[in-house]
Amino acid sequence: MPDALPIDYEQALNGTMVAYAQQLLICTGQRDWTSRIENDGQDKGWGNLVRGLKKLLGRGGPYLDPFNNVLVTNTSVSPAASSPSSASAFIFPAFKYVPSIPVELASSTGSTDLAAFVRAFLLPERLHDMHSSLSETKRADMTRAPELASKFDGVVDIEQSPTVLICGHGGRDMRCGVMAPILETEFHRALHSQGFNSTGSDGTTIDGPDHANIGLISHIGGHKYAGNVIVYIPPKRMMGASGEPHPLAGKGIWYGRVEPKHVQGIVDETILGGRVVADHFRGGIDRNGGILRL
């Protein structure tokens, strides 16, 4: 590690995960990004998606909701579409992959097909009680409209493939920039040794019983705890030949201070064994957006 960027080994990790309702992983095919990802990807669909979401979900946006924090991150997995007007993304812990998201804004008000994507997949199913003073119309506008999901073709439910995400945002902090590629290589090796094939930057396979998705991602907070890793276990994942449900099915587990020597243990304990490695645990999320703590 660079001498001026030490790893924090003093603070307890449990509880250092940022609270969020959903994580949207925007497929870019790039392995690093500028410090602020909304300034990147000019004239590319994924860059337009980041900027469009900021207009809709960010400060002053029509769907801003402090009780529904959507963590928007880029990933190195390549998009299915390479058009400036379309992008691809994963959604966790909904465990969905949406290969084609229209991103062109039709007006400054955000009345677009992208707004339909937000309403179909990213808004809460039920508003927080603090919104009780809003009008019925406004409450309806800020609540998920699942019937709009039919507007999006080819949506894949990720039911069996574990997903490993490694913060590699060197454009933001070199600790993750240095550690992530090494961890990525080691996760590929460790999973291949257990019979998995894995998606890297090509994005060719998304779901399957002997498949894993592995990608670098942009800033998620806590660079001082590098390497930072998120493991999502899909809802229908089973425990090997036993056929029993995976104990962590439908959950996302955040780890910090992960070094290459820890990767095999995370694969064996968490992905295969369904156990949380307490020494590295930063937090977690369940299928309903509930925050997990030890």
Phi, psi and omega in degrees: 000147174303139185301328183277358184233072182287159173273137179277111178255006186264314185289140175297136183281325185302122180096003180270357176290138175292137178287134180208158178264321178212153173244123176257120181256110184270122184283125185238334187074001176260155182255359173200165185215167175295167185304317178252111190294340178289347177266003185253170174065039177299136179064023175237147183301318182293325176293321178294327178293315178303311182292323178295321179294323178298320179294326185271323186253344184276190183304128181083355181283156184292340183246018176300126180213109183295346179264002179228074182282111176264114180277106183265119181225151172271153175226155181286347178299135183287146177287153175290330181245141181244029181266147175298343184257006182215149180217168179235150182202153169262151174232124176233147003271027172288341179055057178231151172236124180248107188285337184220109180240118178290136189236357181285127178280127181277338180200168181291345180278350181082018178279086191217174171294332176296323175298324177296321177298314179300314182291328182284325191235334193252341179283157180290149176288333179218132181285153175296150182300336179294347178268011186296338181279350180289155177294158180299322179295316179295321178297319178296321180293334183261007179250146183303141177242083188298339179295339179286346180299335180293347178285348187247118184276148170076017180296131182252128170276120179276105188253336189231336185274120171294150180238128180245121182242131185236122179294118181232031188278074180297333176292346178255319181200129187288345178298312177288327179297325179281315189284321192300313181299326178293315178295321179302312178301319182290324176294319175302313181299312184294320180287321176299324180293341178259013175091009178271143159264162187216145175274129171253241183277349184278337175063028187282323182239136184249322185216141177173155185295333181245031184236147173228144174261128180231130179207151168281150180224164179278182191311129175236007181092144175086041177302331182291351177257015182305145358279141179256128186226137172243132177243119175256124179257119187292158190294336181253017178293133180251166180268083174053221185286345183291333181075007179279150178299143177293131182300336180254016181303133179083008184243157173241131183243127179261130177237148175230166182057037180275127176247164180307325181292345181267346190296312181302320178296321178294320177297312183292314186281310189271307185288319181265324187263346178073027181240145178274135176272101190299325184297337183248002190285121176261337182154183180196175181218143177259181187299333182265008180087006177288139183276135182256137175225154174269000000 
